[in-house]
Amino acid sequence: MTAPKPSRGLRERKKLQTRLAIRSEAFRLFEEQGYTNTTVEQIAAAAEVSPRTFYRYFGVKEALLISDDQISPIVEAFADAPPELNTVAAYRHAVASVFGALSQEERDDAIAGQRMMYGVPEARGLLYSEYVRLIDLIADALMQRRGAPTDALERRVVAGAIVGVLIAASHNTPLPEDALLSSLSILEAKLS
């Protein structure tokens, strides 16, 4: 079941378009010149923004490869999922809601970014850092869920199990919606 996508305001739509344009041009340049040979200045020029605007959206070049466009909304939807859902079902609900609300342009961007991330050797360390960050985010969000573990270590273990499923379902597979939902169902069944 997917939640209806809320209407975005003009400012939010413009910010999203700028973000997508910067990533699109960066990915094009990475394909043409290679990741290491592409500078922030080249990306900014191709996207018709200033380097300062680039840094406002991404901070560093590596951030182009790691998109928070799905992570934060999934964690928020997880925290807000119906209270009667157990932890894994709540996370599966959040994934389905967020992925189901993506526009085709957002899907294409996510797939391009994830393909690039898996293909750029420099991104391997970024993946690990993002997985650890996601464990922290899920563990924190668990504190908002009824029936979740009260012990910090238990929350991290549960969050780690969910992220482990994400890693298994998504390795070298951009935007693995169906595989991730099926894998979370397996985890839920095994924990029951």
BELCORSUL-V666695 format. One record per residue. N is the residue number from 0. SS is DSSP state (2 for helix, 1 for strand, 0 for the rest). PSI is psi in whole degrees, -180 to 180 (* if undefined). D_CENTER is the distance of its C-alpha to the mean C-alpha in Angstrom with 1 decimal. Layout:
N;SS;PSI;D_CENTER  N;SS;PSI;D_CENTER
This chain:
0;0;132;19.5  1;0;145;17.2  2;0;147;17.7  3;0;143;19.2  4;0;125;17.1  5;0;149;18.6  6;0;134;20.5  7;0;144;19.3  8;0;167;21.9  9;2;-46;23.2  10;2;-45;21.8  11;2;-40;18.2  12;2;-40;18.6  13;2;-41;20.2  14;2;-43;17.5  15;2;-44;14.9  16;2;-42;17.5  17;2;-45;18.1  18;2;-46;14.5  19;2;-39;14.3  20;2;-43;17.9  21;2;-47;17.2  22;2;-42;14.4  23;2;-47;16.6  24;2;-39;19.6  25;2;-46;18.0  26;2;-39;17.1  27;2;-47;20.6  28;2;-38;22.2  29;2;-41;20.4  30;2;-42;21.8  31;2;-44;25.2  32;2;-14;25.7  33;0;152;23.3  34;0;-50;20.5  35;0;-26;23.1  36;0;-2;25.6  37;0;129;23.5  38;0;161;23.9  39;2;-39;22.1  40;2;-41;25.4  41;2;-42;25.3  42;2;-48;21.8  43;2;-45;22.9  44;2;-43;26.1  45;2;-34;24.7  46;0;-1;22.3  47;0;45;25.4  48;0;165;24.1  49;0;158;25.5  50;2;-34;24.0  51;2;-42;24.0  52;2;-43;21.7  53;2;-50;19.4  54;2;-30;19.3  55;2;-36;18.8  56;2;-35;15.6  57;2;-21;14.3  58;0;-55;16.8  59;0;160;17.1  60;2;-40;16.9  61;2;-29;14.5  62;2;-19;11.8  63;2;-34;11.9  64;0;-26;10.4  65;0;108;7.4  66;0;129;5.5  67;0;8;4.7  68;0;-26;5.5  69;0;-31;3.7  70;2;-57;3.6  71;2;-46;7.1  72;2;-35;8.3  73;2;-45;7.9  74;2;-41;9.6  75;2;-44;12.0  76;2;-33;12.8  77;2;-48;13.4  78;2;-34;15.7  79;0;3;17.4  80;0;156;17.8  81;0;134;21.5  82;0;-23;23.3  83;0;-12;25.1  84;0;137;22.1  85;0;175;21.9  86;2;-51;18.9  87;2;-41;17.5  88;2;-37;18.5  89;2;-40;16.8  90;2;-41;13.4  91;2;-42;14.2  92;2;-44;15.3  93;2;-44;12.1  94;2;-48;10.0  95;2;-41;13.0  96;2;-47;13.3  97;2;-47;10.0  98;2;-38;10.0  99;2;-22;13.7  100;0;-3;13.6  101;0;137;11.9  102;0;166;14.7  103;2;-38;15.8  104;2;-41;15.1  105;2;-39;11.5  106;2;-47;11.3  107;2;-42;13.4  108;2;-45;11.4  109;2;-43;8.2  110;2;-45;10.8  111;2;-45;12.7  112;2;-42;10.2  113;2;-38;9.3  114;2;-45;13.1  115;2;-44;14.0  116;2;-43;12.0  117;2;-26;13.8  118;2;-12;17.0  119;0;114;17.4  120;2;-34;19.1  121;2;-16;18.3  122;2;-11;14.6  123;2;-43;15.4  124;2;-32;15.9  125;2;-40;12.6  126;2;-48;10.9  127;2;-47;13.3  128;2;-41;12.7  129;2;-37;9.0  130;2;-41;10.0  131;2;-42;12.9  132;2;-40;11.1  133;2;-39;9.0  134;2;-46;12.6  135;2;-44;14.0  136;2;-43;11.9  137;2;-42;12.7  138;2;-42;16.2  139;2;-43;16.7  140;2;-30;15.6  141;2;-29;18.0  142;0;-21;20.8  143;0;-7;20.5  144;0;134;21.0  145;0;137;24.5  146;0;3;25.7  147;0;157;23.0  148;0;141;24.5  149;0;-21;26.1  150;0;133;26.3  151;2;-41;23.5  152;2;-43;23.8  153;2;-42;23.5  154;2;-42;20.3  155;2;-37;18.8  156;2;-46;20.2  157;2;-46;18.8  158;2;-40;15.3  159;2;-37;15.9  160;2;-43;17.0  161;2;-45;14.0  162;2;-35;11.8  163;2;-41;14.7  164;2;-43;14.4  165;2;-45;10.8  166;2;-47;12.1  167;2;-39;15.2  168;2;-26;13.7  169;2;-6;11.3  170;0;118;13.5  171;0;19;14.4  172;0;99;13.2  173;0;138;10.6  174;0;64;8.9  175;0;56;11.4  176;2;-57;11.8  177;2;-45;15.4  178;2;-39;15.4  179;2;-44;12.8  180;2;-42;14.9  181;2;-42;18.0  182;2;-39;17.1  183;2;-34;16.3  184;2;-39;19.7  185;2;-47;21.3  186;2;-45;20.1  187;2;-44;21.3  188;2;-40;24.6  189;2;-27;25.2  190;2;-15;24.7  191;0;*;27.0
